[in-house]
Amino acid sequence: MKPRLVALLAIASLTPALAQSPPRDQLTIGITQYPATLHPNIESMAAKSYVLGFARRPLTVYDQDWALTCMGCDTLPSLDNGMAQRETTPDGRPGIRVTWRLREDLRWGDGRPVSAEDLLFAWQAGRDFSTGFGGSEFYRSAYEAIVVDPRSITLRFDRVTFEYASAGDWQPLPAHVERARWEQEPRSYRSRSAYETEPTNPALWNGPYRVIQVQPGAGITLERNDTWAGPAPAFRRIAIRTVESTTALEAQLLAGQLDMIAGELGLPLDQATALERRVGARFRIGYKPGLIYEHLDVNHDTPLLADRRVRQALVMAIDRAQIVSRLFDGRQVLAHGNVNPLDWVYDQSIRQWPHDPARARALLEEAGWRPGPDGIRRNQAGERLTIELMTTAGNRSREAVQQVIQGMWRQAGIEARIRNEPPRVLFGETLSKRRFTGAVMFAWISAPESVPRTTLHSDEIPTAERNWSGQNYTGFRNAEMDALLEAIPIELDREKRRALWQRLQAIYAEELPAIPLWFRADAHVWPRWLDGVRPTGHLAPSSLWVTDWAVR
């Protein structure tokens, strides 16, 4: 390769006019999922977070160094600066009031300033369960909102938490566009929101870019937002293309139809390492381990999966270490629970479930499942031990893992029937409305020390009555877990909080609300002419810092 490089450089020095590349004013990015919605507060998909990172600014965010920082606000609230103050709630409990002040230069794409009224509307809509917003605990605990001035709003909370300065998923919504739609009928608002019906309306977007074109299921195009007052982004236009087949995604990259593949929703690790071995010189490929929990959500309302012994047998029947070694070059970290070893609250002493087929078979025997004539176990009623195994269609790596798990489970007498769906269907309908009966393989992405209330608390089980808000898709119910999820946020002493986290992890490891697989490392594929992309390894996507991206 070196002699060829020298030759190319020599040609460039002799004929600079011919060798000069045209200005790059467009960046085309490939991702594997299409957002089920573009509404910031409804549904939880990495694809949506990635797209909105270009077009919106949250109040607060954990940055690339895992520190909480302001993005849409101008000062992070604290007890020291007076923007957070302890107080007593009307019913006599310890509480806190927190004030966020919006950046003065933050504007919607129609030129209207982002205001405290936009945050007030988002709070009001979030407090109404029928709206179907996620993160309902935040809205429940913030019992009063006070507009201080056009840029400042105070929330009064009925508890003091260690993360009081974080606004979480509470984001401003353009009240001048959305309020009337919501007030007309909160329950149907999610389908009538402008984010659904007119996503190219400039008034919806307050980031460096705004959405100018939407091709449902295929792609979203963004252009510079003329009202953005922050650092100017390098590209006039960013085209985000959804290619659900990772094989096709790679082919489009190699054909030059894509400039980069976002690691947050890109090539599986095994596919990326193979690509690097073949054509690594053409691209920059980086691997970022992070708080990305690959697992199997199992439906606890399915009788066989409600039995803890069956769930324990499921995990012991899978040789996860072998899968990581053979499919992922050993780059994934085995998960023994939902807390990543990179997080400071991780407990190294939690129970681990090694690959133990004999013990898995014994547990199934205890649970009343006996081998049938074809090797698949049956209970006394003659029902087969059959589990529907789902994941995101087109993800070559997950589909390969499915095949391996299917074979390993069969050796224990468990029949897995594979049925996959496009991500927008799986996340937008099947999971969020709990329409699955067996196990679903996907990943939760979290922030540092993120209390998993929305995925584990019994109050967060999605129901039609609550318009499917909440993310406890498994239907896990455990009174002690509920108490821990309520106690951890309000424990300000770090060491006492660590002890609560240890107990949470112990319960998780024993009860197995979900089947742990591994903590994922993402593979980011960039063109060599692109600088400044810095993955976080947590919930906040790299697209939030698009103004740092540069062409070299």
Phi and psi in degrees as a GROMACS rama.xvg file:
@    title "Ramachandran Plot"
@    xaxis  label "Phi"
@    yaxis  label "Psi"
@TYPE xy
-63.1951  -47.874  LYS-2
-58.6071  -38.8984  PRO-3
-63.7524  -41.6593  ARG-4
-61.807  -42.4722  LEU-5
-61.0689  -42.0707  VAL-6
-63.1686  -42.5481  ALA-7
-64.5571  -39.656  LEU-8
-64.9665  -37.4566  LEU-9
-64.9742  -43.3744  ALA-10
-60.9004  -42.0807  ILE-11
-62.1651  -37.9842  ALA-12
-71.1868  -27.781  SER-13
-84.4128  -31.5427  LEU-14
-130.519  68.7495  THR-15
-61.1443  -35.2209  PRO-16
-65.5811  -39.3158  ALA-17
-74.1304  -33.2514  LEU-18
-83.0414  -15.9797  ALA-19
-66.4992  131.217  GLN-20
-80.2976  148.879  SER-21
-66.2482  155.739  PRO-22
-57.7913  140.989  PRO-23
-98.6163  109.077  ARG-24
-117.336  3.35901  ASP-25
-133.379  141.545  GLN-26
-123.217  127.31  LEU-27
-110.876  121.845  THR-28
-116.384  134.433  ILE-29
-101.138  135.447  GLY-30
-134.291  163.655  ILE-31
-97.4188  -3.64673  THR-32
-132.372  154.601  GLN-33
-113.372  134.642  TYR-34
-61.2785  137.47  PRO-35
-68.6194  -26.6991  ALA-36
-155.809  158.835  THR-37
-102.919  3.56564  LEU-38
-69.4239  127.377  HIS-39
-62.5668  -26.6481  PRO-40
-106.972  -2.22491  ASN-41
-117.265  133.035  ILE-42
68.4656  158.311  GLU-43
-133.558  101.893  SER-44
-134.958  139.739  MET-45
-61.9233  -32.8897  ALA-46
-61.9908  -43.0739  ALA-47
-65.248  -45.4591  LYS-48
-57.9358  -40.0792  SER-49
-65.9582  -45.8928  TYR-50
-64.4475  -46.1881  VAL-51
-67.2029  -20.8566  LEU-52
-58.9385  -29.6334  GLY-53
-80.4178  -29.4653  PHE-54
-113.37  -8.46829  ALA-55
-139.005  162.764  ARG-56
-127.562  114.372  ARG-57
-69.84  162.162  PRO-58
-62.1591  -55.1249  LEU-59
-128.607  159.24  THR-60
-158.329  150.636  VAL-61
-82.5059  127.996  TYR-62
-85.9838  -169.982  ASP-63
-67.068  -19.2307  GLN-64
-98.2539  12.6052  ASP-65
66.8769  27.8791  TRP-66
-105.984  138.458  ALA-67
-70.7129  131.054  LEU-68
-144.511  162.377  THR-69
-78.9368  144.364  CYS-70
-129.315  -51.7516  MET-71
-93.5383  -12.3054  GLY-72
-101.857  168.872  CYS-73
-102.905  -16.2814  ASP-74
-146.711  133.065  THR-75
-74.416  123.796  LEU-76
-62.4585  144.316  PRO-77
-153.888  161.933  SER-78
-66.5274  -31.1079  LEU-79
-69.8476  -39.4606  ASP-80
-89.7266  1.69714  ASN-81
83.3389  -3.52151  GLY-82
-80.7367  -6.56749  MET-83
-127.027  133.503  ALA-84
-138.881  130.861  GLN-85
-69.7065  148.803  ARG-86
-158.306  175.357  GLU-87
-105.239  132.965  THR-88
-72.2402  163.976  THR-89
-55.9178  -26.8758  PRO-90
-97.2932  15.2677  ASP-91
88.9137  11.476  GLY-92
-95.53  158.113  ARG-93
-66.1093  128.418  PRO-94
-135.694  -176.855  GLY-95
-150.545  144.42  ILE-96
-113.145  134.679  ARG-97
-126.912  132.175  VAL-98
-113.622  129.258  THR-99
-112.44  136.098  TRP-100
-115.828  122.404  ARG-101
-69.7792  150.946  LEU-102
-59.178  138.159  ARG-103
-65.475  -29.6698  GLU-104
-94.8503  8.54122  ASP-105
-82.8497  122.906  LEU-106
-135.215  149.991  ARG-107
-73.1572  163.882  TRP-108
-64.9266  -15.0732  GLY-109
-90.8097  6.92456  ASP-110
93.3143  -8.37451  GLY-111
-77.5255  134.546  ARG-112
-62.3218  142.037  PRO-113
-70.3878  127.157  VAL-114
-127.226  171.018  SER-115
-62.4674  -27.2894  ALA-116
-65.1503  -31.7256  GLU-117
-69.0562  -36.4094  ASP-118
-73.2517  -37.5016  LEU-119
-60.9316  -44.8952  LEU-120
-61.1946  -44.1357  PHE-121
-60.712  -38.5771  ALA-122
-66.6967  -43.9049  TRP-123
-64.0666  -43.577  GLN-124
-65.7198  -37.9807  ALA-125
-68.4092  -28.4209  GLY-126
-75.6616  -16.9274  ARG-127
-92.645  108.951  ASP-128
-55.8899  -31.7685  PHE-129
-65.7516  -17.0129  SER-130
-68.1525  -32.5744  THR-131
86.7984  21.8606  GLY-132
-70.8655  151.607  PHE-133
-83.8927  176.03  GLY-134
60.6884  41.0971  GLY-135
-63.8564  -26.2599  SER-136
-61.5935  -37.2031  GLU-137
-58.933  -46.4331  PHE-138
-71.3462  -32.6406  TYR-139
-68.0282  -41.7317  ARG-140
-76.5328  -23.5534  SER-141
-87.3486  93.6408  ALA-142
-85.6394  -11.2112  TYR-143
-148.644  140.863  GLU-144
-121.602  134.391  ALA-145
-126.88  118.268  ILE-146
-77.7219  114.435  VAL-147
-81.9138  -46.4879  VAL-148
-158.044  178.397  ASP-149
-56.6443  -21.558  PRO-150
-111.076  -7.28233  ARG-151
-123.751  140.071  SER-152
-139.801  143.06  ILE-153
-115.442  132.284  THR-154
-107.846  137.068  LEU-155
-104.753  122.492  ARG-156
-105.909  146.841  PHE-157
-88.2676  14.8557  ASP-158
-158.533  155.559  ARG-159
-102.156  120.151  VAL-160
-116.178  159.456  THR-161
-68.299  -18.5496  PHE-162
-109.587  32.0518  GLU-163
-59.969  -28.0603  TYR-164
-77.6014  -15.835  ALA-165
-83.3495  129.969  SER-166
-83.6993  -5.92814  ALA-167
56.9756  -131.736  GLY-168
-88.8783  2.0354  ASP-169
-71.0537  110.539  TRP-170
-128.334  149.72  GLN-171
-64.633  141.443  PRO-172
-119.623  138.623  LEU-173
-65.8069  96.3181  PRO-174
-60.3431  -32.1566  ALA-175
-68.9515  -14.6444  HIS-176
-104.116  -41.4659  VAL-177
-98.0158  -26.996  GLU-178
-59.2557  -47.0073  ARG-179
-62.0172  -37.4841  ALA-180
-64.254  -40.0288  ARG-181
-71.1212  -44.4961  TRP-182
-64.8176  -28.6332  GLU-183
-60.7135  -42.8272  GLN-184
-168.084  94.5785  GLU-185
-55.3017  -35.5476  PRO-186
-67.3151  -32.1717  ARG-187
-100.437  7.40634  SER-188
-58.7489  -37.7867  TYR-189
-59.815  -28.5832  ARG-190
-93.4256  -15.7206  SER-191
-103.568  -5.51129  ARG-192
-57.243  148.723  SER-193
-61.8557  -25.5028  ALA-194
-64.4084  -23.1055  TYR-195
-93.9753  -42.5901  GLU-196
-93.9219  -26.7473  THR-197
-146.671  65.0538  GLU-198
-65.1455  -14.2438  PRO-199
-90.1285  5.49975  THR-200
-64.2904  118.403  ASN-201
-57.9686  -27.2619  PRO-202
-67.1674  -8.88081  ALA-203
-85.4005  -13.1028  LEU-204
-121.565  135.21  TRP-205
-128.874  14.4157  ASN-206
-99.0941  -167.726  GLY-207
-63.8164  -23.3673  PRO-208
-126.072  160.564  TYR-209
-131.139  152.717  ARG-210
-75.2202  127.647  VAL-211
-116.705  -15.7182  ILE-212
-153.724  138.194  GLN-213
-129.549  125.138  VAL-214
-115.313  96.3674  GLN-215
-49.5536  126.63  PRO-216
81.603  -11.0216  GLY-217
-119.287  -40.0265  ALA-218
178.421  164.72  GLY-219
-135.597  132.571  ILE-220
-112.894  135.58  THR-221
-122.969  148.93  LEU-222
-128.027  161.455  GLU-223
-52.1909  138.16  ARG-224
-87.6504  115.353  ASN-225
-63.8558  -21.3107  ASP-226
-91.9677  -0.911024  THR-227
-71.2927  126.733  TRP-228
-105.523  -0.568053  ALA-229
-82.3491  -168.19  GLY-230
-55.3369  136.826  PRO-231
-72.0268  131.516  ALA-232
-72.044  155.974  PRO-233
-71.5368  -29.8067  ALA-234
-106.461  138.634  PHE-235
-68.5405  -37.5123  ARG-236
-139.146  141.683  ARG-237
-123.967  123.726  ILE-238
-107.503  121.846  ALA-239
-106.353  119.433  ILE-240
-112.029  129.975  ARG-241
-92.8348  121.995  THR-242
-130.461  99.8884  VAL-243
-71.5462  -23.6619  GLU-244
-85.9546  120.061  SER-245
-68.8961  -25.4404  THR-246
-65.8278  -45.7836  THR-247
-67.4287  -34.7883  ALA-248
-60.2514  -46.8689  LEU-249
-63.349  -41.2991  GLU-250
-61.6759  -40.6697  ALA-251
-68.3222  -34.7101  GLN-252
-62.761  -48.6559  LEU-253
-66.5152  -27.3539  LEU-254
-83.7538  -3.49798  ALA-255
83.4632  7.98667  GLY-256
-77.4742  -20.3815  GLN-257
-122.872  143.626  LEU-258
-86.6762  -35.7327  ASP-259
-151.458  164.403  MET-260
-123.039  122.475  ILE-261
-68.6202  126.384  ALA-262
-64.1309  -28.4843  GLY-263
-61.1834  -28.5014  GLU-264
-146.07  54.8612  LEU-265
-121.931  -138.417  GLY-266
-73.9803  137.341  LEU-267
-59.7631  157.715  PRO-268
-57.8557  -43.319  LEU-269
-64.3087  -38.7551  ASP-270
-69.8118  -37.8319  GLN-271
-68.0389  -40.414  ALA-272
-66.6933  -36.7069  THR-273
-66.0113  -38.9734  ALA-274
-63.0585  -42.019  LEU-275
-62.6564  -39.0318  GLU-276
-65.2396  -33.4699  ARG-277
-83.5526  -49.851  ARG-278
-134.465  31.0881  VAL-279
-55.3873  -29.4042  GLY-280
-66.7831  -21.2257  ALA-281
-78.4446  -22.2288  ARG-282
-134.949  165.097  PHE-283
-99.967  122.7  ARG-284
-120.945  121.195  ILE-285
-121.169  147.258  GLY-286
-116.168  125.237  TYR-287
-122.525  106.907  LYS-288
-71.8247  150.756  PRO-289
-165.711  -169.789  GLY-290
-84.8914  63.6075  LEU-291
-124.354  105.176  ILE-292
-98.6009  101.356  TYR-293
-83.1482  129.866  GLU-294
-160.04  178.841  HIS-295
-116.345  112.026  LEU-296
-73.2286  131.001  ASP-297
-119.095  143.318  VAL-298
-84.2032  109.372  ASN-299
-72.7114  -11.3754  HIS-300
-85.6036  -4.69723  ASP-301
-84.3185  120.421  THR-302
-49.9794  -45.0856  PRO-303
-67.3112  -32.0845  LEU-304
-83.5336  -13.5687  LEU-305
-71.3001  -17.9269  ALA-306
-82.7694  116.731  ASP-307
-57.79  -34.4415  ARG-308
-63.426  -36.3702  ARG-309
-66.8097  -42.5984  VAL-310
-63.4936  -40.2999  ARG-311
-65.2948  -38.6023  GLN-312
-65.2058  -37.7623  ALA-313
-59.052  -43.7493  LEU-314
-73.9207  -37.0252  VAL-315
-73.5003  -20.2193  MET-316
-79.5194  -10.7317  ALA-317
-100.004  124.928  ILE-318
-86.3009  81.9081  ASP-319
-66.4652  -35.511  ARG-320
-63.0203  -39.6923  ALA-321
-66.4017  -40.7269  GLN-322
-61.5951  -46.1219  ILE-323
-62.2099  -40.4006  VAL-324
-68.2629  -45.7467  SER-325
-83.7569  -36.6543  ARG-326
-94.0068  -25.118  LEU-327
-125.08  20.4737  PHE-328
52.2344  28.3566  ASP-329
70.5836  14.421  GLY-330
-85.1658  -12.5246  ARG-331
-93.0907  148.77  GLN-332
-97.8758  124.198  VAL-333
-58.1315  139.357  LEU-334
-102.383  134.095  ALA-335
-110.637  -2.44426  HIS-336
-170.404  -162.27  GLY-337
-95.8816  1.05544  ASN-338
-104.495  127.202  VAL-339
-78.5136  141.15  ASN-340
-58.446  -19.3095  PRO-341
-73.0762  -18.5497  LEU-342
-86.2132  139.294  ASP-343
-64.6701  -19.7702  TRP-344
-86.7696  0.742104  VAL-345
-62.3252  136.817  TYR-346
-108.049  114.454  ASP-347
-71.1321  -15.1316  GLN-348
-93.0834  4.16041  SER-349
-64.977  156.76  ILE-350
-63.0168  137.885  ARG-351
-115.628  148.119  GLN-352
-113.028  96.1625  TRP-353
-73.7673  165.809  PRO-354
-67.5363  115.373  HIS-355
-148.177  82.0639  ASP-356
-58.7457  -36.2251  PRO-357
-65.0089  -44.1581  ALA-358
-67.4631  -36.2811  ARG-359
-61.149  -44.4252  ALA-360
-64.5498  -38.6402  ARG-361
-64.6371  -41.0737  ALA-362
-64.1217  -38.7517  LEU-363
-66.505  -36.3499  LEU-364
-61.4116  -46.9348  GLU-365
-58.3302  -35.5544  GLU-366
-80.2855  -0.698589  ALA-367
93.5709  18.0066  GLY-368
-106.215  113.03  TRP-369
-108.542  146.482  ARG-370
-60.1037  135.946  PRO-371
-93.5479  -179.349  GLY-372
-62.2681  -26.2794  PRO-373
-97.1557  8.69707  ASP-374
92.0403  -17.6737  GLY-375
-82.3927  134.418  ILE-376
-74.1991  152.799  ARG-377
-135.638  152.433  ARG-378
-92.7599  -174.435  ASN-379
-64.2447  -25.7047  GLN-380
-82.3559  -0.797678  ALA-381
84.8188  7.46656  GLY-382
-77.0743  136.536  GLU-383
-76.0544  147.625  ARG-384
-82.1973  82.6596  LEU-385
-117.046  130.936  THR-386
-125.592  126.468  ILE-387
-75.1871  126.599  GLU-388
-114.779  116.562  LEU-389
-120.647  157.938  MET-390
-162.244  -172.182  THR-391
-77.4411  119.094  THR-392
-62.4725  139.114  ALA-393
93.8617  -12.2154  GLY-394
-83.302  101.946  ASN-395
-59.182  -37.9212  ARG-396
-68.1577  -47.4431  SER-397
-64.4136  -37.3815  ARG-398
-65.7918  -34.2227  GLU-399
-68.0329  -41.9551  ALA-400
-61.7559  -41.7266  VAL-401
-54.1379  -46.3825  GLN-402
-61.7862  -40.6139  GLN-403
-66.8846  -45.6617  VAL-404
-61.3512  -41.0363  ILE-405
-57.148  -44.3533  GLN-406
-67.4147  -41.1312  GLY-407
-68.1294  -40.9327  MET-408
-64.0476  -37.3554  TRP-409
-61.818  -34.6509  ARG-410
-63.2422  -23.6671  GLN-411
-94.0933  0.325538  ALA-412
90.9508  19.496  GLY-413
-108.331  127.426  ILE-414
-94.8604  124.316  GLU-415
-108.8  125.58  ALA-416
-106.85  115.48  ARG-417
-83.2386  129.639  ILE-418
-146.907  114.566  ARG-419
-111.294  158.648  ASN-420
-136.748  154.908  GLU-421
-58.1001  145.174  PRO-422
-52.3132  -41.1053  PRO-423
-65.2872  -27.4839  ARG-424
-82.7805  -44.6919  VAL-425
-60.254  -47.1015  LEU-426
-83.787  -34.8181  PHE-427
-78.6499  -23.6067  GLY-428
-129.446  -59.1794  GLU-429
-62.5347  -49.0577  THR-430
-76.7889  -50.663  LEU-431
-63.1579  -27.082  SER-432
-107.61  12.8125  LYS-433
52.9224  49.3694  ARG-434
-95.1658  13.3914  ARG-435
-101.609  152.782  PHE-436
-111.663  -19.33  THR-437
-115.494  -112.664  GLY-438
-126.899  140.702  ALA-439
-126.896  124.843  VAL-440
-92.2168  120.656  MET-441
-161.014  -173.332  PHE-442
-126.51  139.42  ALA-443
-95.16  135.244  TRP-444
-112.674  129.251  ILE-445
-126.384  170.025  SER-446
-93.3331  166.837  ALA-447
-57.8111  137.792  PRO-448
42.3662  54.7384  GLU-449
-90.1865  116.477  SER-450
-71.5726  121.055  VAL-451
-83.2734  44.1044  PRO-452
-58.4571  -46.288  ARG-453
-66.2513  -20.8229  THR-454
-102.105  -12.2373  THR-455
-126.122  -21.6152  LEU-456
-76.0758  140.953  HIS-457
-65.6803  -23.6855  SER-458
-71.0803  -13.3464  ASP-459
-101.824  15.0408  GLU-460
-73.8042  121.472  ILE-461
-63.5488  135.49  PRO-462
-138.006  158.811  THR-463
-62.7684  -35.5548  ALA-464
-61.5984  -32.6369  GLU-465
-97.6616  16.1675  ARG-466
55.378  35.9844  ASN-467
64.8719  26.2991  TRP-468
-76.5417  158.125  SER-469
98.2135  157.605  GLY-470
-129.102  17.2681  GLN-471
-82.2511  71.4822  ASN-472
-66.8269  -26.3152  TYR-473
-71.1209  -25.7014  THR-474
79.2608  23.2945  GLY-475
-65.6545  133.4  PHE-476
-131.921  120.919  ARG-477
-154.029  117.062  ASN-478
-62.3611  -40.6535  ALA-479
-68.0916  -37.496  GLU-480
-63.2  -43.1107  MET-481
-57.0859  -44.0828  ASP-482
-64.6318  -39.6595  ALA-483
-65.6731  -41.3453  LEU-484
-65.3086  -25.0164  LEU-485
-86.253  -29.273  GLU-486
-82.2088  -37.356  ALA-487
-58.3232  -48.1622  ILE-488
-61.3841  -30.0915  PRO-489
-94.2054  2.37185  ILE-490
-91.2556  108.772  GLU-491
-85.5054  -21.4309  LEU-492
-74.9472  121.45  ASP-493
-60.6699  -44.4931  ARG-494
-71.2146  -36.7696  GLU-495
-66.9349  -35.4911  LYS-496
-67.4456  -37.2367  ARG-497
-58.2048  -41.4722  ARG-498
-63.3  -38.803  ALA-499
-65.9772  -40.3777  LEU-500
-62.161  -38.5664  TRP-501
-61.8262  -41.8963  GLN-502
-66.9825  -39.5352  ARG-503
-58.6449  -44.9171  LEU-504
-67.1721  -33.7387  GLN-505
-65.6229  -42.3818  ALA-506
-64.82  -43.613  ILE-507
-60.9403  -44.1889  TYR-508
-66.6347  -30.8782  ALA-509
-83.2053  -45.0428  GLU-510
-84.5475  -26.1536  GLU-511
50.712  68.026  LEU-512
-55.2251  -34.7167  PRO-513
-135.247  165.843  ALA-514
-93.2181  112.538  ILE-515
-70.2327  138.959  PRO-516
-113.631  -75.7907  LEU-517
-159.263  167.75  TRP-518
-98.4617  124.909  PHE-519
-82.7267  144.952  ARG-520
-104.129  131.545  ALA-521
-90.1278  142.914  ASP-522
-104.563  117.193  ALA-523
-103.023  130.839  HIS-524
-119.088  114.197  VAL-525
-120.104  152.643  TRP-526
-70.1476  152.481  PRO-527
-68.649  -16.326  ARG-528
-89.5961  2.29944  TRP-529
-106.376  127.918  LEU-530
-118.418  161.783  ASP-531
93.124  -5.54417  GLY-532
-77.6018  123.083  VAL-533
-132.302  98.5002  ARG-534
-62.6903  150.665  PRO-535
-94.5326  -30.8158  THR-536
80.4866  10.6136  GLY-537
-144.103  -160.799  HIS-538
-61.5449  -35.0551  LEU-539
-75.3113  123.363  ALA-540
-76.4039  155.647  PRO-541
-62.254  -22.304  SER-542
-63.9811  -19.6827  SER-543
-63.5495  -21.1013  LEU-544
-112.028  36.904  TRP-545
-62.8657  -24.1752  VAL-546
-71.3982  -9.28168  THR-547
-88.4624  -10.8021  ASP-548
-74.6428  141.436  TRP-549
-145.918  151.964  ALA-550
-93.7646  131.135  VAL-551
